[in-house]
Amino acid sequence: MSVVGIDIAKHSFDIATVQANGKHRTKGKLANDPAGFEALQ
């Protein structure tokens, strides 16, 4: 099982995963607009 975190801010979606050592790693950043929302889906 993978854990994915999504931080929704005014201007962007930040996507992060949890590594085996417990630290997180940012995997991507999308614009908080219709195009970014489509990419997130």
N, CA and C atoms as a LAMMPS dump frame, in Angstrom:
ITEM: TIMESTEP
0
ITEM: NUMBER OF ATOMS
123
ITEM: BOX BOUNDS ff ff ff
-5.0000000000000000e+02 5.0000000000000000e+02
-5.0000000000000000e+02 5.0000000000000000e+02
-5.0000000000000000e+02 5.0000000000000000e+02
ITEM: ATOMS id mol type element x y z
1 1 1 N 0.84 -1.164 0
2 1 2 C 0 0 0
3 1 3 C 0.894 1.239 0
4 2 1 N 0.507 2.241 -0.766
5 2 2 C 1.239 3.506 -0.82
6 2 3 C 0.409 4.607 -0.192
7 3 1 N 1.102 5.53 0.458
8 3 2 C 0.443 6.694 1.042
9 3 3 C 0.813 7.897 0.186
10 4 1 N -0.207 8.618 -0.25
11 4 2 C -0.001 9.816 -1.063
12 4 3 C -0.644 10.985 -0.343
13 5 1 N 0.074 12.078 -0.233
14 5 2 C -0.474 13.285 0.376
15 5 3 C -0.65 14.358 -0.682
16 6 1 N -1.772 15.049 -0.632
17 6 2 C -2.034 16.138 -1.568
18 6 3 C -2.342 17.389 -0.758
19 7 1 N -1.528 18.407 -0.942
20 7 2 C -1.725 19.694 -0.277
21 7 3 C -2.342 20.64 -1.297
22 8 1 N -3.56 21.067 -1.027
23 8 2 C -4.255 21.958 -1.944
24 8 3 C -4.13 23.385 -1.417
25 9 1 N -3.416 24.201 -2.157
26 9 2 C -3.219 25.607 -1.791
27 9 3 C -3.936 26.502 -2.804
28 10 1 N -3.874 27.775 -2.569
29 10 2 C -4.58 28.729 -3.436
30 10 3 C -4.095 28.654 -4.885
31 11 1 N -2.784 28.457 -5.088
32 11 2 C -2.231 28.495 -6.435
33 11 3 C -1.721 27.154 -6.956
34 12 1 N -1.66 26.111 -6.091
35 12 2 C -1.083 24.85 -6.566
36 12 3 C -1.572 23.647 -5.769
37 13 1 N -1.408 22.471 -6.371
38 13 2 C -1.573 21.179 -5.709
39 13 3 C -0.162 20.617 -5.56
40 14 1 N 0.283 20.292 -4.35
41 14 2 C 1.568 19.64 -4.119
42 14 3 C 1.292 18.184 -3.786
43 15 1 N 1.988 17.274 -4.469
44 15 2 C 1.767 15.842 -4.295
45 15 3 C 3.033 15.221 -3.715
46 16 1 N 2.893 14.47 -2.61
47 16 2 C 4.048 13.868 -1.939
48 16 3 C 3.756 12.412 -1.589
49 17 1 N 4.815 11.618 -1.476
50 17 2 C 4.709 10.228 -1.045
51 17 3 C 5.591 10.024 0.186
52 18 1 N 5.292 8.984 0.945
53 18 2 C 6.086 8.634 2.123
54 18 3 C 7.052 7.521 1.726
55 19 1 N 8.331 7.712 2.027
56 19 2 C 9.347 6.71 1.728
57 19 3 C 9.424 5.686 2.85
58 20 1 N 10.135 4.604 2.604
59 20 2 C 10.274 3.53 3.588
60 20 3 C 10.941 4.008 4.877
61 21 1 N 11.809 5.023 4.792
62 21 2 C 12.497 5.521 5.987
63 21 3 C 11.653 6.529 6.771
64 22 1 N 10.415 6.764 6.336
65 22 2 C 9.512 7.65 7.057
66 22 3 C 9.524 9.096 6.595
67 23 1 N 10.481 9.442 5.761
68 23 2 C 10.532 10.807 5.238
69 23 3 C 9.59 10.933 4.042
70 24 1 N 9.207 12.163 3.736
71 24 2 C 8.341 12.358 2.579
72 24 3 C 9.141 12.923 1.413
73 25 1 N 8.62 12.685 0.227
74 25 2 C 9.269 13.181 -0.982
75 25 3 C 8.212 13.831 -1.861
76 26 1 N 8.443 15.061 -2.26
77 26 2 C 7.518 15.75 -3.15
78 26 3 C 7.667 15.168 -4.549
79 27 1 N 6.557 14.702 -5.096
80 27 2 C 6.575 14.062 -6.404
81 27 3 C 6.133 14.99 -7.516
82 28 1 N 5.343 15.99 -7.182
83 28 2 C 4.883 16.866 -8.245
84 28 3 C 4.186 18.096 -7.717
85 29 1 N 4.025 19.043 -8.611
86 29 2 C 3.337 20.282 -8.29
87 29 3 C 2.51 20.641 -9.513
88 30 1 N 1.223 20.854 -9.297
89 30 2 C 0.312 21.204 -10.383
90 30 3 C -0.341 22.538 -10.075
91 31 1 N -0.676 23.266 -11.117
92 31 2 C -1.376 24.537 -10.931
93 31 3 C -2.788 24.268 -10.415
94 32 1 N -3.273 25.133 -9.546
95 32 2 C -4.637 25.008 -9.034
96 32 3 C -5.562 25.766 -9.99
97 33 1 N -5.784 25.139 -11.147
98 33 2 C -6.674 25.676 -12.167
99 33 3 C -7.321 24.487 -12.876
100 34 1 N -8.232 24.7 -13.807
101 34 2 C -8.893 23.561 -14.46
102 34 3 C -7.929 22.566 -15.11
103 35 1 N -6.853 23.047 -15.726
104 35 2 C -5.883 22.139 -16.35
105 35 3 C -5.155 21.296 -15.298
106 36 1 N -4.773 21.897 -14.182
107 36 2 C -4.12 21.157 -13.102
108 36 3 C -5.042 20.13 -12.482
109 37 1 N -6.322 20.48 -12.333
110 37 2 C -7.298 19.542 -11.788
111 37 3 C -7.475 18.347 -12.716
112 38 1 N -7.51 18.571 -14.015
113 38 2 C -7.614 17.468 -14.982
114 38 3 C -6.397 16.554 -14.879
115 39 1 N -5.205 17.124 -14.748
116 39 2 C -3.988 16.319 -14.622
117 39 3 C -4.001 15.496 -13.338
118 40 1 N -4.584 16.046 -12.277
119 40 2 C -4.652 15.339 -10.996
120 40 3 C -5.554 14.117 -11.087
121 41 1 N -6.622 14.226 -11.857
122 41 2 C -7.556 13.096 -11.981
123 41 3 C -6.905 12.01 -12.768
